Structures are given as C-alpha cells and as structure tokens.
Amino acid sequence: MTSPVGLHRVLDPVGVLPQAAWRLDPYAPLGDDEVRIRVERLNLDAASFRQLSEKHGGDGAAVRAEVLEIIGDRGKMHNPVTGSGGMLIGVVDEVGPATPLPVKPGDRVATLVSLTLTPLVVEDGLAGWDGRGEQVPCTGHAILFARSVVAVLPEELDPRLSLAVLDVCGAPALTSRVVRGYRSPSVAVLGGAGKSGSLALAAARRAGAGRTVGVVPVPAERDRLAAAGLATEVVLADARDPVALAAAVTGALGGPADVTVVCVDVPGCEHGAILATADGGTVIFFSMATSFAAAALGAEGLAADVTMLVGNGYVPGHAELALDLVRQDTGVRALFEARVAAD
Amino acid sequence: MTSPVGLHRVLDPVGVLPQAAWRLDPYAPLGDDEVRIRVERLNLDAASFRQLSEKHGGDGAAVRAEVLEIIGDRGKMHNPVTGSGGMLIGVVDEVGPATPLPVKPGDRVATLVSLTLTPLVVEDGLAGWDGRGEQVPCTGHAILFARSVVAVLPEELDPRLSLAVLDVCGAPALTSRVVRGYRSPSVAVLGGAGKSGSLALAAARRAGAGRTVGVVPVPAERDRLAAAGLATEVVLADARDPVALAAAVTGALGGPADVTVVCVDVPGCEHGAILATADGGTVIFFSMATSFAAAALGAEGLAADVTMLVGNGYVPGHAELALDLVRQDTGVRALFEARVAAD
C-alpha cells in the first residue's frame, strides 16, 4: 500500500514528507490510492514567479529555462529560493481503485495542494509559455495522493479564472473565520487589489467586518480597487515602511485595525502589519515572503499584544467559499477577469 | 523628541524599525525617553548560539570573536544567519526624564525585548566568556526605548536563573492563553525538557490541560523531564521525523494533540508538529528555526485544519507568570537550576 501523504515518492532525503523533500519520483507506477492528472496549466505562486522574473531581469526565456530545470531536478515545481510552488489544472487521467478523492476520469480539476509536494513531469518543454506570466500552459502529468485536496472546476467559469481563484482560496476562508471571532472588527488588507487580497476583503465584508481598508502600492491599483467597491477606504502606502503603513491604516480606519491581513508578496511587511494592528487584534500572514523571525521578534520588540497566524492554505470549504465570492461579488469578479485577461 | 520605537538610532537602512536594521547607533546621547543600562550579562538565543557553535566546530574562541564582530558591526547582537538575538541583564545607569519605563538608577533589570533591536556596546572584549555557553558575562552599555519592555529582577532569585526564565517567558504565557481556549485539551510540547518547553508544560497544566506529553530527543532529557514530573507522559522522538513524531505523540495521548507547542531549536519540525495535531487544534511555533513557508505549505499539503501561531514573545503579564511558575513549581525550578549550574 502506498502512503496517503506520499512518503513512497520521496527520493531525497528519504523519510521526510514530500514538501520537505529535495526530490520526488513522478515516474513510479500509479498506486492504488493515487490519481494521475494530465496537466494543462500551472499557476506559479506569485512570490516564486516574482523572484524568478527579477533574478533574470524579466528575460522570459531564462525564466522558462529555470522553471524547466527546477522541475527536472526536483520532480516538482518547488522554487528553492522562495520555498513556494503554486498549483495546476488538468484532466483526470487515471484513478486508483482505493482513492478517497471525489474525482473520475475526464473531470477537469484543480489541485489545492501546493506544487511543492506534487510529483510533476513536463513533456513539452513549456513551449507554449513566454516566461512572462504566472500562468503556464503545460503538457505533462502530475500525481495526487490520498490525502491531497482537489476541486472539480465549475463548468460555467473560465478555467483560468477558476484556477486564479482556487490558488488563493485559503485566504478568504481563514479571513472569514478570524473576522467572525470579533464583533464588527475593522479590517486592513495589505495588497488589497491582488488575488488573495481582494478575496480577503470580500470575505471580510460577508463575515461581518465593520470598516475596511485596502492598502495598495500604486495609483493604478488604488483606482482599480476603489472601482471594485470592496473596501470602505482605499489608501496608497508602501507596506515595507512600518511607520508610513501604520499611519495610513490608522488614518483610514480611525485607529489601528482589529484584523490585518498581509497579502503582499514582497519581504519586509511584518513590522508594518504589527504596528498597524490594535492590541488584542490578529495579523494573518498569507504572503510566502513572510519571515517567521521578523514577525516573532517584531511583535516582541514593539510590545504588541497581537495574535499572529501563519496563513494555512487549507480550511474546510475553502474552494466553495472562494468560487461563490467570485460568482456573487461583481467587484471581485471584475478584478479577477481583468487580471486573467492581462496575464 | 526621540522615537518611542527607536527609529532615531537606525543608521542603515534609514526608516526601518531597529529590528529590521542592519546597523544601530549605540553611541548617541541618551534621549529624554530612553534608559541606559550597564550590562552585566548577555543571554544568547539558543538557535543563535547553536548556529555559531556548530559553524566553528565548538571552538569557543572563534565563537567569541564572531559575537564581538557582530556587535561591533551592527551595534546590536543580531545573528545575521538565524535572525535572532537573545536578551541581557544589567543595572540601570541613567533614566531619561520622560521615560514611561518603571525603573530607577540602581535597579537590576532584564530586558524583555530582543537583542536584535537593542543598541549595545561591549567594552571588555567579552574577556570573561569562554564562548561555550549561551550566558555571556559582559561589560558595556545598552539603550532601551520608551516602548521597550523591562523587568526588575526579583531579589530572592539567582539573577542567572531569572535571566534564563525571562528569556523564554513568552512561551508559558501564550501557551496558557491557548490552552484556556479549549476544554481540558491534550497538549504536546516538542522539546519539553528545555527552557521554554518545561515552562510551557507547567503553564499548560496550570491552565487546565488534560493529558500532556513532553517529547525529547535523547534518554538523558527523558529522564530529567520524567523526574521533574511536568508531563503525563515523556517520550523519545526526533521532532524532525514527521511520521515518527506523530506516532509518538498519538501513542502517548491516545490520539493527536489539541495543542502542540514547538520549542525545539532546530529546523525541520513544522511538518511533524502539524501531523501530530488534531483537526481543529492549534500549533504554537516558538522556535526561531521555524520556516514560515514550511509551516504554511505543510498544513495545506496535509489538508490539516489547524491554527498555526507565530510565537509572540510579548504577552501582557508574561514575566510575572514565568517567574511565578519557577517559584512555585518545584519541577520547573529543578530543571532550571540544573541548567544554570551546567552553563
């Protein structure tokens, strides 16, 4: 019997879980509780794509070559610098007889576990990708374990739209849970015009938030987010500048935030988020660029009595909640459609 | 007026908070709201000391030279590899007229904010330290800001004992708060025989935990922790081996833990902690060796509905709680006295 968490596909170092492994085996025969997917598209994690793109100065061919090298070396798309991956969509190809996953051959699905633990083979050299966007057309195969999470894509939505939504569906689900733990809390979302940020704002409103503020770094994003109508206020600030950020949030909300959600995929936002949050409040870190030590020591150094959550990408019902928000909230939907069209 | 969070002492890069800075200025004249301490002893963060000691193969003179170089270069003891610092004790030397801190000249105090944000000058070349332990006798001065946290040391306790306790006093305070959020939860503490681990176990018991398990890596620690009587069960396991760790915890508690506290100062314990925790449970990461990405992606990859907390070193009342536990809990006291004597 194969391992429900995929231990049998770990090649190096042996004994760790697939996400911690340097290298996975994507070629072993399909286990009884595994599922094989024909891959159609990868969606790279925003922090990973940004790191690769900046490293290569925006040279798409070089980015593509490095992504191919990573997948070839590691048997998975696991950026060794950022530690992050992304997700994929494809069509179910073969289903082991003992799988607990609710899929059948022919289903178009998205994987909701990270690419950092998903065995993956690319067969087309990523020939259809110019290396300049997070969404990567791809022919190949991937393996799901018994304890993976997978969503069948809704037929009425563009698959690229669904993929973009599902990639960040943990953010609105956890934001919703945290907001419900307060009474009409004020909520600040750093990176409010982005994918996870806009969904977090929509989820906060639905969960009963009071005043909300979306913080964005450039006027174009401010205008887009204001037009979407997702936040009470939209303000411009550099989330890496703690003093400026705290002033912007406090000004917009009339005081520090009860709940601060960090959706900015650049390093150095921990201190600003803490400084912008009220005593007794909660900071949720969704950015993969978050530094654990900076958060822990920052709160201590500021004598800040805030609860700090590692943004868990899995919350039960997360895919359904996020897809529902995009179906029903025209502001979120417009932001996502514009982003997918531009990608 | 000087900044309550110390912005005026940041030399490079300008505009960030002191903890994020590469270099601080410990020489500027004392501000109206600042306090200067004559330093007597540094207590290096365990992860920092371990990294330095391993890098130099246990060569104490080389470790001492590198600590001196870090403090000289940065104006603070901020290990650039681990990102962590530690704390210090000393005697209050001068108090600015506008300080809100409850201290007066002559008070023997411990700083409860990290050394990573505390301006520091060493004047004796650390001549009294052999480079082989975390506690560093030291002559020099340090600066506290208005928003620092400082505790006057109890006269009836050995200052080295108080320092060792206060260094980790965030752990019992946050553990206590989380345990009170459940009804008689089962609690697992990884690294239960260490400083933060033993205090977390004692705090969990006082806060109403049900069954508890202390996980330790070697038989000597198992025997010490069992003798201290702090946990229902004490088990041997390598916290970096997720499958073995989960089996050990589940075996000891009769199921996964409701609350798992990570106090092991080595990298790679995130997945085991998540796998050992029940759905709906909470993992508190106190180790500075924690990887944010490994925790976030690990929980997602395991489809684990667990709340993951960044261990905030500041919780109101933390110093009082920790000192009280050491005064009243003979098991904790014995562990700390043995550790201080061996140091």
Contacts between the chains, C-beta under 8 A, distances in Angstrom:
chain1	res1	chain2	res2	distance
A	5	B	275	7.9
A	5	B	301	7.9
A	5	B	302	6.3
A	7	B	243	6.9
A	15	B	241	6.2
A	15	B	243	7.3
A	16	B	241	7.9
A	16	B	242	7.2
A	16	B	268	7.7
A	16	B	271	7.5
A	17	B	242	5.4
A	17	B	271	4.8
A	17	B	275	7.8
A	17	B	298	7.0
A	17	B	301	7.2
A	17	B	302	7.6
A	18	B	301	7.0
A	19	B	271	7.0
A	19	B	294	7.1
A	19	B	297	5.4
A	19	B	298	5.6
A	19	B	301	4.8
A	20	B	242	8.0
A	20	B	268	6.7
A	20	B	271	6.0
A	20	B	294	6.7
A	20	B	298	7.6
A	82	B	293	7.1
A	83	B	291	6.9
A	83	B	293	3.6
A	83	B	294	6.9
A	83	B	297	7.3
A	84	B	293	5.9
A	84	B	297	7.0
A	85	B	297	7.3
A	112	B	300	7.7
A	113	B	300	6.0
A	113	B	301	4.9
A	113	B	303	7.2
A	114	B	297	4.7
A	114	B	300	5.7
A	114	B	301	5.7
A	116	B	297	5.4
A	116	B	301	7.3
A	117	B	297	7.2
A	117	B	301	4.3
A	147	B	302	6.3
A	147	B	303	5.7
A	148	B	303	7.3
A	149	B	300	7.9
A	149	B	303	4.9
A	170	B	300	6.7
A	241	B	15	6.3
A	241	B	16	8.0
A	242	B	16	7.2
A	242	B	17	5.4
A	242	B	20	8.0
A	243	B	7	6.9
A	243	B	15	7.4
A	268	B	16	7.7
A	268	B	20	6.8
A	271	B	16	7.5
A	271	B	17	4.8
A	271	B	19	7.0
A	271	B	20	6.0
A	275	B	5	7.9
A	275	B	17	7.9
A	285	B	292	7.1
A	285	B	310	7.4
A	288	B	292	7.5
A	288	B	293	5.5
A	288	B	296	6.9
A	288	B	297	8.0
A	290	B	292	4.7
A	291	B	83	6.9
A	291	B	292	6.6
A	292	B	285	7.1
A	292	B	288	7.5
A	292	B	290	4.7
A	292	B	291	6.6
A	292	B	292	4.4
A	292	B	295	7.7
A	292	B	310	6.3
A	293	B	82	7.2
A	293	B	83	3.6
A	293	B	84	5.9
A	293	B	288	5.5
A	294	B	19	7.2
A	294	B	20	6.7
A	294	B	83	6.9
A	295	B	292	7.7
A	295	B	310	4.8
A	296	B	288	6.9
A	296	B	310	5.3
A	296	B	311	5.7
A	296	B	312	6.5
A	296	B	313	6.3
A	297	B	19	5.4
A	297	B	83	7.4
A	297	B	84	7.0
A	297	B	85	7.3
A	297	B	114	4.7
A	297	B	116	5.4
A	297	B	117	7.3
A	297	B	288	8.0
A	297	B	313	7.0
A	298	B	17	7.0
A	298	B	19	5.7
A	298	B	20	7.7
A	299	B	310	7.6
A	299	B	312	4.4
A	299	B	313	7.0
A	299	B	314	5.9
A	300	B	112	7.6
A	300	B	113	6.0
A	300	B	114	5.8
A	300	B	149	7.8
A	300	B	170	6.7
A	300	B	312	6.5
A	300	B	313	3.2
A	300	B	314	4.7
A	301	B	5	7.9
A	301	B	17	7.2
A	301	B	18	7.1
A	301	B	19	4.8
A	301	B	113	4.9
A	301	B	114	5.7
A	301	B	116	7.3
A	301	B	117	4.3
A	302	B	5	6.4
A	302	B	17	7.6
A	302	B	147	6.4
A	302	B	314	7.8
A	303	B	113	7.2
A	303	B	147	5.7
A	303	B	148	7.3
A	303	B	149	4.9
A	303	B	314	5.2
A	304	B	312	7.5
A	304	B	314	6.3
A	305	B	312	7.7
A	305	B	314	6.4
A	305	B	315	6.4
A	305	B	316	5.7
A	306	B	312	6.8
A	307	B	309	6.7
A	307	B	312	7.4
A	308	B	309	6.5
A	308	B	310	3.9
A	308	B	312	5.9
A	309	B	307	6.7
A	309	B	308	6.5
A	309	B	309	6.4
A	309	B	310	7.4
A	310	B	285	7.4
A	310	B	292	6.3
A	310	B	295	4.8
A	310	B	296	5.3
A	310	B	299	7.6
A	310	B	308	3.9
A	310	B	309	7.4
A	310	B	310	6.3
A	311	B	296	5.8
A	312	B	296	6.5
A	312	B	299	4.4
A	312	B	300	6.5
A	312	B	304	7.5
A	312	B	305	7.7
A	312	B	306	6.8
A	312	B	307	7.4
A	312	B	308	5.9
A	313	B	296	6.3
A	313	B	297	7.0
A	313	B	299	7.0
A	313	B	300	3.2
A	314	B	299	5.9
A	314	B	300	4.7
A	314	B	302	7.8
A	314	B	303	5.2
A	314	B	304	6.4
A	314	B	305	6.4
A	315	B	305	6.4
A	316	B	305	5.6
